[in-house]
Amino acid sequence: MGTNTLIFWAYTRRPNVLKYSLFLLLSLLINNSAVKAQEIIPTYSDYLTDNLYLIHPSMAGASNYDKLRLTARQQWFDVEEAPNLQTLAYNSRISDKIGVGGILFRDENGNYSKLGGYATFAYHLMFSRSTVDLNQLSFGISAGVIQHRLDTSGFTRFDPLIGENDSDIFANMDFGISYYVRDLYFHFAAKNILSVSRELFYSDAVPSNMRKYLFSAGYVFSLNQYDPWSFEPSILFQAREATNEMALDVNAKAYYELENGKLWGGLSYRNGFESAEYTRDGEQVNNQQLRYITPFVGINYKKFVFGYTYSYQLNSIVLSNGGFHQLTLGYNFGESRERYHCKCPAINN
């Protein structure tokens, strides 16, 4: 997470508000409110660990195997009650053109937590005449129910920002499109497309518009036909409508084919386009943008998948020098559909 998470984490630990008030002042990147840019399921780098469906509903059932993925993310091991996230995602092709999926998640951030679930329907149009060429256009839509909860048991006085409610439940939807043509792919997703009013915080602190747009593209290639190595450069661009926040991931991933699977790993760099001023030593004015780097590594062995990512924030002012750790465990099952003659690991698993 970026600086908005740092600020919100400090806010929700209100019993220690004096201790963490310093971090509330360090609004380095995001606008005014600590809760303003909170999204339902945060977009991290787990899409690079064979978990594309988590952010792109159009990928439900797109692969030649059914997929089950479990992720666990922990930030700042040296900080008590630091943010953590767990997700469980499943997707399957139930006919030649129809895919379905589901996501369960829990996101904890100090005294604040989210629980939710999504169900997905996807439709896949196959333009390929045979398995020689991959040409697939996919559409997906997800509907979810989310509960926000704020633990106020340690609060000593009424806070007008919070109001009288400590939990609320609301619904939202995501929509996505994916296109694969041989070794080239494109994804687009509109997240949280419904404008909803929530009761946990007053509306002037949490806008009803949580819409976020994702666009990604990549290409997979090898140096020659028999080379066990293949390489995948890709990008992911994301933008939030209400706050005009934007960020870009630049990714490089490599695969090495094994007899019973493949090794893979790479590097991702995320850069935010907004910057904010802060002062150091009471005089010098500096600007800082969200920047972090994420190495990742994993293995597919038969039908099992294991992945690990480590994100390190490159900003000069951070809450902790400890990074963000995330594990991905997966299993591919069901009857395998025909493999395409392409370097397309998201489809040919």
C-alpha positions in Angstrom: 0.0 0.0 0.0 1.0 3.6 -0.5 0.9 6.6 1.8 -2.9 6.7 1.9 -2.7 3.4 3.6 -0.1 4.6 6.0 -2.3 7.6 7.0 -5.5 5.6 7.2 -3.8 2.9 9.3 -2.6 5.6 11.7 -6.1 7.1 11.9 -7.9 3.9 12.7 -5.6 3.2 15.6 -7.2 6.1 17.4 -6.5 4.8 21.0 -2.8 5.7 20.2 -3.7 8.9 18.2 -1.0 11.1 19.8 1.7 8.5 19.0 0.7 8.3 15.4 -0.4 11.9 14.7 3.0 12.4 13.0 1.9 10.1 10.2 -1.4 11.9 9.8 0.6 15.0 8.9 2.6 13.1 6.2 0.0 13.2 3.5 2.6 12.9 0.9 0.8 11.6 -2.0 -2.9 11.4 -1.7 -5.5 14.2 -1.2 -7.1 15.3 2.1 -8.8 12.4 3.6 -7.3 9.2 5.0 -10.3 7.2 3.9 -10.9 9.0 0.7 -9.0 6.6 -1.6 -9.8 3.3 0.1 -10.7 0.7 -2.5 -12.5 -2.5 -2.0 -9.9 -5.0 -3.0 -6.5 -3.2 -3.3 -4.5 -3.7 -6.5 -1.1 -5.1 -5.7 1.3 -7.2 -7.7 -0.3 -10.5 -7.2 -1.7 -10.5 -10.8 1.9 -11.3 -11.7 1.8 -14.5 -9.7 -0.7 -16.3 -12.0 -3.7 -14.6 -10.4 -5.1 -12.3 -13.1 -8.7 -13.1 -12.3 -8.4 -11.3 -9.0 -8.3 -7.9 -10.8 -9.8 -8.8 -14.2 -13.3 -10.4 -14.2 -13.0 -11.2 -17.9 -10.4 -13.8 -17.0 -12.9 -16.1 -15.2 -12.6 -19.4 -17.1 -10.2 -18.1 -19.7 -7.5 -20.6 -19.0 -7.4 -24.2 -20.1 -7.6 -25.3 -16.4 -9.9 -24.4 -13.6 -8.0 -22.3 -11.0 -8.0 -22.0 -7.2 -5.8 -19.2 -5.7 -5.2 -18.3 -2.1 -3.1 -15.2 -1.2 -1.9 -13.7 2.1 -0.3 -10.3 2.3 1.3 -8.8 5.4 2.9 -5.3 5.6 5.5 -4.1 8.0 6.4 -7.1 10.1 8.0 -4.7 12.7 4.8 -2.7 13.2 2.0 -3.9 15.4 -1.5 -4.3 13.8 -0.1 -3.4 10.4 -2.4 -3.9 7.3 -3.0 -7.4 6.0 -5.1 -8.9 3.3 -6.2 -12.5 2.4 -8.1 -13.5 -0.7 -9.5 -16.8 -2.0 -10.3 -16.9 -5.7 -11.8 -19.6 -7.9 -12.7 -19.6 -11.6 -13.8 -22.2 -14.1 -15.0 -22.7 -17.7 -18.4 -24.4 -17.5 -19.0 -24.6 -21.3 -17.2 -23.6 -24.5 -18.0 -20.0 -24.1 -19.1 -19.4 -20.4 -16.8 -19.0 -17.4 -17.7 -18.4 -13.8 -15.8 -17.4 -10.7 -15.9 -16.3 -7.1 -13.7 -14.2 -4.7 -13.7 -14.1 -0.9 -11.5 -11.5 0.9 -10.7 -10.0 4.2 -8.7 -6.8 4.5 -7.6 -5.5 8.0 -6.1 -2.1 8.6 -5.7 -1.2 12.3 -9.2 -1.0 13.8 -10.8 -1.0 10.4 -11.6 -4.2 8.4 -13.5 -5.3 5.3 -15.1 -8.6 4.5 -16.6 -9.4 1.2 -17.3 -11.7 -1.7 -17.8 -11.5 -5.5 -19.4 -13.7 -8.0 -18.4 -13.5 -11.7 -19.9 -14.4 -15.1 -17.7 -14.3 -18.1 -18.3 -14.9 -21.8 -15.5 -15.9 -24.2 -15.7 -15.5 -28.0 -13.3 -17.7 -29.8 -12.2 -16.4 -33.2 -9.5 -19.1 -33.6 -10.1 -21.8 -36.3 -7.8 -24.2 -34.5 -5.3 -24.4 -31.7 -2.6 -23.2 -34.0 -3.6 -19.6 -33.3 -5.1 -18.1 -30.2 -7.6 -15.3 -30.9 -10.0 -14.9 -27.9 -12.2 -11.9 -26.8 -13.6 -12.2 -23.3 -16.1 -10.2 -21.3 -16.7 -10.4 -17.6 -18.9 -8.9 -14.9 -18.7 -9.3 -11.1 -21.2 -8.4 -8.4 -20.1 -8.3 -4.8 -21.3 -7.6 -1.3 -18.9 -5.9 1.1 -19.0 -5.2 4.9 -17.0 -2.4 6.4 -16.4 -2.6 10.2 -14.7 -0.2 12.6 -13.7 -1.5 16.0 -14.5 1.4 18.4 -14.2 -0.6 21.6 -11.0 1.3 22.6 -12.3 4.8 21.7 -12.9 7.1 24.6 -15.1 9.8 23.0 -17.5 10.4 20.1 -15.8 11.2 16.8 -17.9 13.3 14.3 -16.1 11.8 11.4 -17.3 8.3 12.3 -20.8 9.1 13.4 -22.9 6.6 15.3 -22.3 3.5 13.1 -19.4 1.1 13.4 -20.3 -1.2 10.4 -22.2 -1.1 7.2 -22.9 -3.4 4.2 -23.1 -2.4 0.6 -22.9 -3.9 -2.9 -20.8 -3.0 -6.0 -19.9 -4.3 -9.4 -16.9 -4.7 -11.7 -16.7 -5.1 -15.5 -13.8 -6.2 -17.7 -12.7 -7.0 -21.2 -9.7 -9.1 -22.2 -8.3 -9.8 -25.7 -5.6 -12.5 -26.5 -4.2 -12.7 -30.0 -1.3 -15.2 -30.2 1.4 -14.0 -27.8 -0.1 -10.5 -27.3 -2.8 -9.5 -24.8 -4.8 -6.6 -23.5 -7.0 -6.2 -20.4 -9.4 -3.4 -19.3 -11.4 -3.4 -16.1 -13.8 -0.8 -14.5 -13.9 -1.5 -10.8 -16.6 -0.4 -8.3 -18.8 1.0 -11.1 -21.8 1.7 -8.8 -22.0 4.9 -6.7 -23.0 3.9 -3.2 -23.7 5.7 0.0 -22.1 4.2 3.1 -23.0 4.8 6.7 -19.7 3.9 8.5 -18.3 7.4 7.8 -20.0 10.6 6.8 -20.3 11.1 3.0 -18.1 14.2 3.0 -15.2 12.0 4.2 -15.9 9.0 2.0 -17.2 9.8 -1.5 -19.8 7.6 -3.1 -17.7 7.3 -6.2 -15.1 4.6 -5.8 -14.7 3.9 -9.5 -11.2 2.8 -10.7 -10.0 1.9 -14.1 -7.3 -0.6 -15.0 -5.6 -1.1 -18.3 -2.8 -3.7 -18.9 -1.0 -5.0 -21.9 1.9 -7.5 -22.5 3.7 -9.7 -24.9 5.3 -13.1 -24.4 8.2 -14.2 -26.6 11.2 -16.6 -26.7 14.5 -16.2 -28.6 13.9 -19.4 -30.7 11.3 -22.2 -31.0 13.1 -24.7 -28.8 14.4 -22.3 -26.1 13.1 -23.2 -22.6 13.2 -19.6 -21.7 10.4 -17.1 -22.5 10.0 -13.4 -21.5 7.0 -11.2 -20.8 7.3 -7.4 -20.6 4.0 -5.8 -19.5 2.4 -2.7 -18.1 -0.5 -1.9 -15.8 -2.1 1.5 -15.6 -4.6 2.4 -13.0 -6.7 5.5 -12.4 -9.2 6.5 -9.7 -12.0 8.7 -11.0 -12.9 10.7 -7.8 -9.4 11.7 -6.8 -7.6 11.7 -10.2 -4.9 9.5 -8.8 -2.9 7.5 -11.4 -0.1 4.9 -11.2 1.8 2.8 -13.7 3.4 -0.6 -13.2 6.3 -1.6 -15.6 6.9 -5.3 -15.4 9.5 -7.8 -16.7 8.8 -11.5 -16.2 10.7 -14.6 -17.3 9.7 -18.3 -17.5 11.8 -21.4 -17.7 10.2 -24.7 -18.8 10.7 -27.8 -16.7 9.7 -31.4 -17.3 6.8 -31.2 -14.9 6.1 -27.4 -14.8 8.0 -24.2 -15.0 10.0 -21.7 -12.9 9.2 -18.0 -13.2 10.1 -14.7 -11.7 10.6 -11.1 -12.4 10.6 -7.5 -11.3 7.8 -4.8 -11.1 8.2 -1.1 -10.6 5.2 1.1 -9.6 5.2 4.8 -9.9 2.4 7.2 -8.8 1.9 10.4 -10.9 0.8 12.6 -8.0 3.2 14.3 -5.7 2.8 16.3 -2.5 5.0 18.7 -0.7 6.5 18.2 2.7 9.1 20.0 4.7 12.3 18.7 6.2 14.1 20.4 9.1 11.4 23.0 9.1 12.7 24.8 6.0 13.5 22.7 3.0 10.4 21.9 0.8 10.5 18.5 -0.9 8.2 16.6 -3.3 7.6 12.9 -3.1 5.7 10.4 -5.2 4.6 6.9 -4.5 7.3 4.6 -5.8 8.0 1.0 -5.0 9.8 -2.0 -6.5 8.6 -5.6 -6.3 10.7 -8.7 -7.1 8.6 -11.9 -7.4 9.4 -15.6 -7.9 7.3 -18.7 -8.2 7.0 -22.3 -9.6 4.3 -24.3 -11.3 4.8 -28.0 -10.4 2.3 -30.3 -12.1 -1.0 -28.7 -11.0 0.4 -26.8 -8.0 1.4 -23.1 -8.0 3.5 -21.3 -5.4 4.5 -17.6 -5.7 6.1 -15.0 -3.5 6.3 -11.2 -3.9 8.2 -8.6 -1.8 7.4 -5.0 -2.3 9.9 -2.3 -1.0 8.8 1.3 -0.9 11.5 3.6 -2.3 10.2 6.9 -0.8 12.4 8.7 1.6 9.8 9.0 4.3 8.0 5.8 5.2 6.4 4.3 8.3 8.8 1.3 8.3 11.8 0.1 6.4 10.2 -3.4 6.4 8.7 -4.4 3.1 5.4 -5.9 2.1 5.3 -9.7 1.9 2.8 -11.8 -0.1 2.3 -15.5 -0.7 0.2 -17.1 -3.4 -0.8 -20.7 -3.3 -2.7 -22.3 -6.2 -4.0 -25.4 -7.7 -5.1 -26.1 -11.3 -7.7 -28.8 -11.7 -10.5 -30.1 -13.9 -10.1 -31.5 -17.3 -7.6 -29.6 -19.4 -8.8 -28.1 -22.6 -6.6 -28.1 -25.7 -3.4 -26.0 -25.5 -2.8 -23.3 -28.1 0.5 -23.1 -30.0 1.6 -19.8 -28.5 3.6 -18.4 -25.6 0.5 -17.5 -23.6 1.0 -18.7 -20.0 -2.3 -17.1 -18.7 -4.2 -19.4 -21.1 -1.9 -22.4 -21.5 -1.4 -23.4 -17.8 
